[in-house]
Amino acid sequence: MQPRNMSMSGVVDLAAVKAAQEAKAKAEQARAEAARRGGGGAVSPADLVYDVDEAAFERDVLQKSTEVPVVLDFWAEWCQPCKQLSPVLERLAVEYNGRFVLAKVDVDANQMLMQQFGIQGIPAVFAVVAGQALPLFQGAAPETQIRETLDQLIAVGEQRFGLTGLTVDPEAEPGGGPAAAAEPVGPHDAALEAAASALDAGDMAGAIRAYRNVLSDDPGNEEAKLGLAQAQLLERVRNLDPQKVRREAAEKPADSAAQIAAADLDLVGGHVEDAFGRLIDTVRRTAGDDREAVRVRLLEMFEVVGGDDPRVVAARRALARALF
């Protein structure tokens, strides 16, 4: 089993955006459904800490991370620092009362997971939020540092993905959390799946056609708009010579086409703030049609990254200042 849609570097990558938006939508739907049922679906405190293995990783970590941040504690019985750290994490999971859950991974029994996360030593602590993995810390860190890291993790989960955690009821039966609701099949699901498959296979032209077909019938479809923006970006950079593009951008700081091409490469490489900053600087240096082309490309990039991303919010403000 291979964990999907994970950015191990902590940088938001293009492949992760779709999963993040879906996770936020699912979290909102789950809260609405719980409210409709009268606030049901509470979990027991015993459900906040659990063991996980490779076979159940998708269900117990990836899927659960669309509801609540999942902290992964990689440990082993022979590891003395693990025996210091694990009880602290377990106590904090209960204390934080559903704002995160703790999944414990025995590395001796789950070598594949250890390799997939690139772990060189234990204890090692990662988090998975909306299907995205990010490293937290390694070693038996002080409790104050652990708390600060957890607080930041919880804030990211809530602000970027709408994850407000689980409702905990001391009277609830362990393992008796809310049953997963069947996901409704949308009218464009088959077309969107075909478009995503084309995108994954590197068939950008096919993906672009498929997403445009969906948008011709449903102009407001957010998944199709996001997929189209991704496919168009990847198609633009497919045949670029990175060294040539960056050399021209350095030599021609006011050349809108050169800066747009370099910004596309920045974004595909995960350098989101560099891409935004480059184009905002170019807006300041240009006028007329050149400036408009840069502005339009920047707005397209905002769509790719996601409107609620803090970097997009900051870049929108900077763009407004550059324009006016």
N, C-alpha and C positions, 0 to 999 in steps of 0.2 A: 504494500500500500504506500502510495506516495502522497504526502501532504500537498495540497493544491493551493495556488495563489498566495504564495508566501514570499515576503520580501525580507530576507535575512539581514540585510544591511540597515533596516529601519527607514530607508528612503522609500517614499511612495512611488511604486512603479506603475506603469500603465496597465499591466495585467491585473493589478489589484483593485483598480477603481470600481469595476463592475461589481465585484464581490462586496466591496464596502457599501456601495449604494443599495444593493440588495439587502445587506445586513441591516442597514438603517431602516429600510422599508419594513422588513420583517419584524424588527423590534417595535416599530410603531403599530403594526397590525396586532402584535401580541398584546401590547398594552391596551389597545382598543377592545380586543376580545376579552381580556381579563376584566376590564371595566364593564363590558356588556353583561358578563356573567356574575357581576357583583364582587369583583376583586378576588376571585379564586385563583388557584394555581400556586399557592405557597409551597415552599420546600422546607424540609427539616434541617436543623443545624448540622445534622450528620451528613447531609448531601453537599455541604460546602467543601469537604475534603474527601478525595477519593483517589484510588489507584487507577492508572490507565495503561493500556498496552497497545502494541501496534495494530492489533485486530480491531480495537474499538476506538482508535484515535479519531477517525472521521466523525463518529457519532458523539463521543464524549469530549472532544476538544474542538474540532472545526465547527461542527454544527452548534455546540453549546456557546461558542464564542460569538455567535450572532445574537445571543441573549445577554451575555455578561462576559467581562474580561476573564480569560482563563490564564492563571499563572501556572507554569510548569516547573516542578522541582525535580531536577535530574539528580538521583542519589544512588547509593549502593550500601549494602549492609556493612561492608568492610571499611567504609569511608568515615573516619572520625569527625571531620568538619561537617559532614552531612548530618551527623547525630546532634550537632549543635544548632545547625540552621533549621532543619525540618520542623522541630517542635515550635520554633518561633513563627514560622510561616503558618503552621496549623493553627496556632493560637490567634494570629492576626486574621486569618480567614474567618474564624468564628466572630472575632471582635468587630470586623468590618461588616458583618451582618448582611451578606448577600451582595455587596458591591463588587466582589470578585470571588471566584472559586479557585481552589487549589487542586491541581491534578499532579499526582506523584508518579514519576517514571523511574522504575528500577532499571538502570542502564545494563546490568548484567543480563537481564531477561529481554531487553529491547535494544539490541545493538544497532538495528537499522534506524531507529529514531535518533539515537545518539549521533550516527553518521549524518543523517539528513539535517540535523541542526548544527553540524560542524563543531561539536563539543570536543574540546581537547582535554578538559579536566573537570572534576566535580568537587563540590556541588556547583551546579550551574542553574541559573534561573532565567527562564524565558517567559514571555507572555504571548498569547494569541488573542487578537481583537478583531472581530469581524473577518476571520479567516486569515489575518495577516500576522506573521510571527515577528517578534522583535526581541533582541537580547536585553535583559534587565541588569544582571550582575553575576559575577562568579566569585565563589568563596563564601565563607561565613561572615557576611557583612554585618556591621553594627545595626541594631534595631532602629535607631534614628534614621539611618540611611535607607533601610528597607521601607520604613513608613513613608519617607519622602518619595521614594520610587513608586510605591503603590498609589500614593495620592496623585502623582502625575499620570500614571497609567489610567486610573479611574476617570480623571478629567479628560484625557484623550478619548476614552471610550464614550463618554457622555457627549462631549462637544462635537466630535467628528462623526460618530455613528449612532448617537441617540440611545446608547446603552445605559440604562439607569439601574441595572442590577436586578437581583431576584428578591421576591418577598419571602421572608423567613418567618415560619410559625413554629414555636417550640412544641406545639401539640401535633404537628403534621407527622405522618408516618414516613420514615426514611424510604427513599426511592419512590415516593408517591407524588412526584412533581406533576405539572400539567402535561396531559397527553398532547403530542404534537398534532396540530390541526393539518388536515390534508390541504395542500396548496392547490388553489383553483387553477385550472388550465386556461390561459388567456388566448384570445383569438389569433395572436401573432407568435405564440410560443414556438411553433415549428419553424417559422421563418427566422426567428431570432436565433434559434439553436443552429440552424444551417449557416447563418451569418457568422456566428461565433466559431463554428467549426472551420469555416473558410479562413477566418482571422488566425486561428491557431495553426492552420496548415500553411500559412504564409501566402494564401491566395487573396491578396488585398483587393484586386479588381472584383473578384466574386463577392467578397465581404461588403465592399462599397455598394455594389448593385443590390445585394440582399437588404442591407440597411435602408437604402433609398426606397426600395419597394415597400418596406414597412412604413416609412415616413410618408409616402405618398397616400397611404390609406389612413394613417394615424399620425398626423404631424406633431402631436404632443408626446409621442412615445419617448420617454427619457432614456430607456435602455438603447433604443435604436440611435438616438442622437449621440449618445456617448460612444457607442460602437463605431458609428460613422466617423466621428472625430478622431478616434484612435486609428482606424484603418487609413484614413486620409493622411494622417501624420506619418504612419509607418511607410505608406506608399511614397511620400515625398522624400524620405531619407534613404530609401532603398538603394539608389544608385549614386548617392553622394560620396565624394572623396573627402573624408573628414579633415585630412591635413590641408587640402586645398581650400576647403570652405573656411577653416579657422584662419588660415593665412590671409585670405581675402577680407575676412571680417576685421582682422587686426589692421590691415593696410587701408581699409575704407570704412572708417567708423560712421560715416553719414550715408553709406550706401544701404538703402532699405532692403534690397534683395539679399545682399551679403549677410546682413545682420539677421534677417528672418531665417535664412538657411542655417546659420550657426545656432540660433535659438532653438530650431527644430532638433538639432543634434543634442543640445543641452537637455531638452525635455526628455527625449528618448533615453538618454543616459541617466536619467533620474535627477539631474541638476535643475530642479524646478525653479529655485530662486534665481539662479544664474540666467535661465531663459527669460524669466519675467524682467529682471533688472536690465538685461541687454536690450530688450525691446522698449522698455520705458525710457532708457537713455536715448534710444534711436528716435522715439517720438519727440524728444526735446530738440534733437538736431535736425529734424526734417520738417517739411511743410507740404501742403497740397495733397496730391494723390499718393506721394510716397508715404507721408505721415498716415494717411487713411489706410493704406495697405498694412502698415505695421500695427495700427490699432485693431484692425479686423483680425489679424493673425493672433494678437494677444488675447482677444476675446475668445477665439477658438481654443486657445490653450487653457483658458479658465474653464471651459466646458470639459476638457479632457481631465483636468486635475480634480474638479469638483467645486461647485460654488461655495460650499461651506468650509473648505480647507482654509486654515488661518493664513496661509501664504497667498491664497487668492484674494482674501479680504484685504490684506495689506497692499497687495499689488493693485487692486481696484482703486484704493485711495491714492496711491502714488501715481497711477495713470491719470486720475482726475486732476491732480495737481499739475502734472506735466501738460495736460491739455488746456487747462484754464488758469 
